Amino acid sequence: MKSIQILCALLLTVAVAHASFVCPKPCGANDICVMIDSNCKVLPWWSCQEVTMGVRMVGQWNDSVNNCIYSQWEVTVTNHLPRKITNLFIATDDSLTLRDNSSIWNIAKIGNVLSLPTYQPSVNPSSSYTFGFIIKGTHQPHMVIKAVTY
């Protein structure tokens, strides 16, 4: 029964990830899909100037009860266009080892995909949006913006 639940969760994650990054053109592993007025362009992630993401460690501590080191991180997504971001998808992997399910805030997480939460449906023009999390360890989790809709 547990394996069926794991399989269903995995399939749901894959479906959400693929549905989230839909673009008429293929969007590869090193690409970002930028949708502006239903027109999609695929760019290498390193050349995208429309939106950027900064990640910084806020602090770290040793939990002697659990014998574990934790660190708190802050991520700031900056919209560089004079248009509102209406959706944003950030891919991550198993390096985002949350302390627990309540250790992430101001962002929605489904599987290995992060997106704007329902209470924050957009990022205003020339503005930034910040979210945070607490993970086990002090490594910087792998995160990359995969899709942006304006």
PEQUITA-V844625 format. One record per backbone hydrogen bond with DSSP energy under -0.5 kcal/mol. NH is the residue of the N-H (numbers start at 1). CO is the residue of the C=O. If there is no record, write none. Layout:
[[NH;CO] [NH;CO]]
This chain:
[[5;1] [6;2] [7;3] [8;4] [9;5] [10;6] [11;7] [12;8] [13;9] [14;10] [15;11] [16;12] [17;13] [18;14] [19;15] [20;16] [21;17] [22;19] [28;26] [31;28] [32;43] [33;146] [34;32] [34;41] [35;33] [35;148] [36;34] [36;39] [39;36] [40;38] [41;34] [43;32] [43;41] [45;30] [47;44] [48;44] [48;45] [49;47] [52;78] [54;76] [56;74] [58;72] [59;72] [61;70] [63;61] [63;68] [64;62] [67;63] [68;63] [70;61] [71;135] [72;59] [73;133] [74;56] [75;131] [76;54] [77;75] [77;129] [78;52] [78;76] [79;127] [80;50] [80;78] [81;50] [85;123] [86;84] [86;149] [87;149] [89;147] [90;114] [91;144] [92;112] [93;142] [96;93] [97;95] [98;96] [99;134] [103;100] [105;132] [108;115] [110;113] [113;110] [114;90] [115;108] [116;88] [120;117] [123;85] [126;81] [127;124] [129;77] [131;75] [132;105] [133;73] [134;103] [135;71] [136;97] [137;69] [141;139] [144;91] [146;89] [147;89] [148;33] [149;87] [150;35]]
